[in-house]
Amino acid sequence: MIRRLIHILLFVLATLSLSGQRYTPLYSQYWINGLAINPAYAGSRECFSNSVMYRNQWIGFEGAPVTQTISSHAPLLNEQHSVGLLLFHEKIGISHNYDIYGNYAFRFKLGGGKFALGLKAGTSIVQASYSDVLTGDEVYDPEFSSGENEIVYQPNVGFGVYYYTDAFYLGASIPSFLSYKQENGKNVMYNNVNNYDFLFSAGILLGKSDVFKFRPTTLVRYRLDNTFQLDIGGNLIFYNVFWIGAAYRYNDEIAFMFEYQINDQIRLGGSYDMATGDLAGMNSGSFEIILRYEFKYKIMAVSPRFF
């Protein structure tokens, strides 16, 4: 009975993916994967930067989200212009969600740093496999037994602003403007400001010693229906190589993080999140790992970048 209820829940999750607007996926190490939350982040590493991320949410909870992200971005020859590409896949319940988005940022010097305006455009592809829903031997429903997958394309656009220096950064974005709903069996695009995810991010680097630095960061997600999520934490940085940190996600999770700057080009990061909200005790936590590789032979960063 419990297994059957879980599969019905997975069907509901797939239905929600096809209607309305999905929440923007968030990550414990969002400062490394900045392009995933703000298109204005493109080019801010001042080199050709590439990241691969894997996240397993709520380990042990059947049908919980598993996500992979690939992002690449770099300034163009005219460094006022930057471009990026973001590929995303999420398996949640009986649905697969794919995102393919191009990003563009226009940057200019302001004060002691740079200010960027960013745009993103592309499509989400939602694939629901209803045949994976187990209704029980005593129930036959051709909707769940046909073996067919429903595939829906959902084009979208987003916008962001980003200001950064060597010592701090501030960012704000609306990753997606458009929503979708099912009407008469068709996928209908519409715009509803109440569905916007407003994301605000900030971080600052404290300390100038090469031995020890501290970098607090925060990320806030807000919707006009007063739904919000607050992530606040910090990292201790030793010798510009080892990063150890923790973060608290309001009424959701506590995250413990570690990063290792293997060399000037490669950084490896990992996090383990413990649930503190409604799912506390119902899963074995969440695991995230990210690898970033940067080509710096054409555009060299003046100093080590911490954001």
NORQUI-V36331 format. One record per residue. N is the residue number from 1. RES is the residue in three letters. SS is DSSP state (hx for helix, st for strand, lp for the rest). PSI is psi as a letter, one per 40 degrees, with the letter a starting at -180 (* if undefined). BURIAL is + if it has 16 or more other C-alpha atoms within 10 Angstrom, else -. Layout:
# NORQUI-V36331
[[N;RES;SS;PSI;BURIAL] [N;RES;SS;PSI;BURIAL]]
This chain:
# NORQUI-V36331
[[1;MET;lp;d;-] [2;ILE;hx;d;-] [3;ARG;hx;d;-] [4;ARG;hx;d;-] [5;LEU;hx;d;-] [6;ILE;hx;d;+] [7;HIS;hx;d;+] [8;ILE;hx;d;+] [9;LEU;hx;d;+] [10;LEU;hx;d;+] [11;PHE;hx;d;+] [12;VAL;hx;d;-] [13;LEU;hx;d;+] [14;ALA;hx;d;+] [15;THR;hx;d;+] [16;LEU;hx;d;-] [17;SER;hx;d;+] [18;LEU;hx;e;+] [19;SER;lp;i;+] [20;GLY;st;a;+] [21;GLN;lp;h;+] [22;ARG;lp;i;+] [23;TYR;lp;i;-] [24;THR;lp;h;+] [25;PRO;lp;h;-] [26;LEU;lp;i;-] [27;TYR;lp;i;+] [28;SER;lp;d;+] [29;GLN;lp;f;+] [30;TYR;lp;d;+] [31;TRP;lp;d;+] [32;ILE;lp;d;+] [33;ASN;lp;f;+] [34;GLY;hx;d;+] [35;LEU;hx;d;+] [36;ALA;hx;d;+] [37;ILE;lp;e;+] [38;ASN;lp;h;+] [39;PRO;hx;d;+] [40;ALA;hx;e;+] [41;TYR;hx;e;+] [42;ALA;lp;h;+] [43;GLY;lp;e;+] [44;SER;lp;e;+] [45;ARG;lp;e;+] [46;GLU;lp;f;+] [47;CYS;lp;i;+] [48;PHE;st;h;+] [49;SER;st;h;+] [50;ASN;st;h;+] [51;SER;st;i;+] [52;VAL;st;h;+] [53;MET;st;i;+] [54;TYR;st;h;+] [55;ARG;st;h;+] [56;ASN;st;h;+] [57;GLN;lp;h;+] [58;TRP;lp;g;+] [59;ILE;lp;h;+] [60;GLY;lp;e;-] [61;PHE;lp;h;-] [62;GLU;lp;h;-] [63;GLY;lp;e;+] [64;ALA;lp;i;+] [65;PRO;lp;h;+] [66;VAL;st;h;+] [67;THR;st;i;+] [68;GLN;st;h;+] [69;THR;st;h;+] [70;ILE;st;h;+] [71;SER;st;i;+] [72;SER;st;h;+] [73;HIS;st;i;+] [74;ALA;st;i;+] [75;PRO;st;i;+] [76;LEU;lp;a;-] [77;LEU;lp;d;-] [78;ASN;lp;h;-] [79;GLU;lp;e;-] [80;GLN;lp;d;-] [81;HIS;st;h;+] [82;SER;st;i;+] [83;VAL;st;i;+] [84;GLY;st;i;+] [85;LEU;st;h;+] [86;LEU;st;h;+] [87;LEU;st;h;+] [88;PHE;st;i;+] [89;HIS;st;h;+] [90;GLU;st;h;+] [91;LYS;st;h;+] [92;ILE;st;h;+] [93;GLY;lp;b;+] [94;ILE;lp;e;+] [95;SER;st;i;+] [96;HIS;st;h;+] [97;ASN;st;h;+] [98;TYR;st;h;+] [99;ASP;st;h;+] [100;ILE;st;h;+] [101;TYR;st;h;+] [102;GLY;st;i;+] [103;ASN;st;i;+] [104;TYR;st;h;+] [105;ALA;st;h;+] [106;PHE;st;h;+] [107;ARG;st;i;+] [108;PHE;st;i;-] [109;LYS;st;h;-] [110;LEU;st;h;-] [111;GLY;lp;b;-] [112;GLY;lp;e;-] [113;GLY;st;a;-] [114;LYS;st;i;+] [115;PHE;st;h;+] [116;ALA;st;i;+] [117;LEU;st;h;+] [118;GLY;st;i;+] [119;LEU;st;i;+] [120;LYS;st;i;+] [121;ALA;st;i;+] [122;GLY;st;a;+] [123;THR;st;i;-] [124;SER;st;i;+] [125;ILE;st;h;+] [126;VAL;st;h;+] [127;GLN;st;h;+] [128;ALA;st;h;+] [129;SER;st;g;+] [130;TYR;hx;d;+] [131;SER;hx;e;+] [132;ASP;hx;e;+] [133;VAL;lp;h;+] [134;LEU;lp;h;+] [135;THR;lp;e;+] [136;GLY;lp;i;-] [137;ASP;lp;d;-] [138;GLU;lp;e;-] [139;VAL;lp;h;-] [140;TYR;lp;h;-] [141;ASP;lp;h;-] [142;PRO;hx;d;-] [143;GLU;hx;d;-] [144;PHE;hx;e;+] [145;SER;hx;e;-] [146;SER;lp;d;-] [147;GLY;lp;e;-] [148;GLU;lp;i;-] [149;ASN;st;h;+] [150;GLU;st;h;-] [151;ILE;st;h;-] [152;VAL;st;h;+] [153;TYR;st;h;-] [154;GLN;st;g;+] [155;PRO;st;i;+] [156;ASN;st;i;+] [157;VAL;st;i;+] [158;GLY;st;i;+] [159;PHE;st;i;+] [160;GLY;st;i;+] [161;VAL;st;i;+] [162;TYR;st;h;+] [163;TYR;st;h;+] [164;TYR;st;i;+] [165;THR;lp;a;+] [166;ASP;lp;e;+] [167;ALA;lp;d;+] [168;PHE;st;i;+] [169;TYR;st;i;+] [170;LEU;st;h;+] [171;GLY;st;i;+] [172;ALA;st;i;+] [173;SER;st;i;+] [174;ILE;st;g;+] [175;PRO;lp;d;+] [176;SER;lp;h;+] [177;PHE;lp;d;+] [178;LEU;st;i;+] [179;SER;st;i;+] [180;TYR;st;i;+] [181;LYS;st;i;+] [182;GLN;st;h;-] [183;GLU;st;h;-] [184;ASN;lp;f;-] [185;GLY;lp;e;-] [186;LYS;st;i;-] [187;ASN;st;h;-] [188;VAL;st;h;-] [189;MET;st;i;-] [190;TYR;st;i;-] [191;ASN;st;h;-] [192;ASN;lp;h;-] [193;VAL;hx;d;-] [194;ASN;hx;e;-] [195;ASN;hx;e;+] [196;TYR;lp;h;+] [197;ASP;lp;h;+] [198;PHE;st;h;+] [199;LEU;st;h;+] [200;PHE;st;h;+] [201;SER;st;i;+] [202;ALA;st;i;+] [203;GLY;st;i;+] [204;ILE;st;i;+] [205;LEU;st;h;+] [206;LEU;st;h;-] [207;GLY;lp;i;-] [208;LYS;lp;e;-] [209;SER;lp;i;-] [210;ASP;lp;e;-] [211;VAL;lp;d;-] [212;PHE;st;h;-] [213;LYS;st;i;+] [214;PHE;st;h;+] [215;ARG;st;g;+] [216;PRO;st;i;+] [217;THR;st;i;+] [218;THR;st;i;+] [219;LEU;st;h;+] [220;VAL;st;h;+] [221;ARG;st;h;+] [222;TYR;st;i;+] [223;ARG;lp;i;+] [224;LEU;lp;e;-] [225;ASP;lp;e;-] [226;ASN;lp;e;-] [227;THR;lp;h;-] [228;PHE;st;i;-] [229;GLN;st;h;+] [230;LEU;st;h;-] [231;ASP;st;h;+] [232;ILE;st;h;+] [233;GLY;st;a;+] [234;GLY;st;i;+] [235;ASN;st;h;+] [236;LEU;st;h;+] [237;ILE;st;h;+] [238;PHE;st;h;+] [239;TYR;lp;f;-] [240;ASN;lp;f;+] [241;VAL;lp;d;-] [242;PHE;st;h;+] [243;TRP;st;h;+] [244;ILE;st;h;+] [245;GLY;st;i;+] [246;ALA;st;i;+] [247;ALA;st;i;+] [248;TYR;st;h;+] [249;ARG;st;h;+] [250;TYR;lp;h;-] [251;ASN;lp;f;-] [252;ASP;lp;c;+] [253;GLU;st;i;+] [254;ILE;st;h;+] [255;ALA;st;i;+] [256;PHE;st;h;+] [257;MET;st;i;+] [258;PHE;st;h;+] [259;GLU;st;i;+] [260;TYR;st;h;+] [261;GLN;st;g;+] [262;ILE;lp;d;-] [263;ASN;lp;a;-] [264;ASP;lp;d;-] [265;GLN;lp;d;-] [266;ILE;st;h;+] [267;ARG;st;h;+] [268;LEU;st;h;+] [269;GLY;st;i;+] [270;GLY;st;i;+] [271;SER;st;i;+] [272;TYR;st;h;+] [273;ASP;st;h;+] [274;MET;st;h;+] [275;ALA;st;h;+] [276;THR;lp;e;+] [277;GLY;lp;a;-] [278;ASP;lp;d;-] [279;LEU;lp;e;-] [280;ALA;lp;h;-] [281;GLY;lp;e;-] [282;MET;lp;e;-] [283;ASN;lp;i;+] [284;SER;lp;f;+] [285;GLY;lp;a;+] [286;SER;st;i;+] [287;PHE;st;h;+] [288;GLU;st;h;+] [289;ILE;st;i;+] [290;ILE;st;i;+] [291;LEU;st;h;+] [292;ARG;st;h;+] [293;TYR;st;h;+] [294;GLU;st;h;+] [295;PHE;st;h;+] [296;LYS;lp;e;-] [297;TYR;lp;e;-] [298;LYS;lp;d;-] [299;ILE;lp;h;-] [300;MET;lp;h;-] [301;ALA;lp;h;-] [302;VAL;lp;d;-] [303;SER;lp;i;-] [304;PRO;lp;h;-] [305;ARG;lp;h;-] [306;PHE;lp;e;+] [307;PHE;lp;*;+]]
